[in-house]
Amino acid sequence: MSVTLKDFYADWCGPCKTQDPILEELAEDYPDVEFDKVDVDSEQDVANEYQVRSLPTLIVENDQGVVERFVGVTQRDDLETALGDAGA
């Protein structure tokens, strides 16, 4: 089963910069998970499709759809739990 973590961010978003190192560590530890960074300023259509209203927003999904959605800076433990639930 494929698992994706979508990171909705903007360059001007301070909390997004706080989230980045956590996601970078996870990407190293979860090589089978696809990490997609979605810049809401240049990819508004994707942000609208996922109904992103606040940043950062992180969405974990698998072949069956969205497993978990996080709004705001999210700690590694919470993301690892969601990745496990998604089948990573």
N, C-alpha and C positions, 0 to 999 in steps of 0.2 A: 504494500500500500504506500502510495507516495504522500509525503507530508510537506506542507509549505507553511512558512511563517512570513506573512506580509507585514512589512514595517512601513506604515504611512507616516511621513515626516515632511518637514520643510526646513530649508537652510536657516531661516530666521527663528526657528523654534528652539529656545533654550532647553526645555525638558527633553527634546529629541536628542540633543548633544549628550545629555546625561545617560540616555538609553543606549547610545551607540556602543560603548565598551562592553556592556552586558551582552548585546547581540553578537558582537565580534567574538567573544569567548564562547558563546553557545555554538556559533557557526563552526568553530574549530572542533568542538566536542561532539557535534552532531553532523558528520559529513554527509549522511544520507538525507538530511532535511534540506529543502531548497529555501534559501533566505532571499526574499524579494524586497528591495527597497523601492517604495513608491513615493516619488516627490509629488505632493498634492498640488503644487503650483503648476507643474508641467503635465501632470496626468490627472486632471480634474475629472475626466470621464470615469476612470477607475475608482477614484475616491467617491464619486457619486454612486457608482454601482454598489459599493460596500457601505454606503451611507455614513461615511466618515465625517464627523462634525467637530472633533477635538483632536489635538495632537499631543504626544504621539498616540496613535492607535495601532495595536498589534493584533493581527488575526491569524489564528492557527487553523488550518484546514487540511482535510485529507480527501480521498477520492469520493467520499460521501457528502462533503460540504464543510461548512464552518463548524469547528469543534469548540473553539473558545475565542472570545474577543476581550481585549484589555484596552482600557483608555487611561492615559497617563503613564508615568514612568512605572514599569513593572519589574519586580525583582526576579532574579534568575530562578529561584525555587519555584515560583508560580509558573514561569514559562516551561521549566522542565516537566512539571506535572502535566501541563496541557500537551506538551509534545508526546509524553508517554500515553496520555489518553487518546491521542490522535493516531498512535501506532508507530511512533518513531523508535 
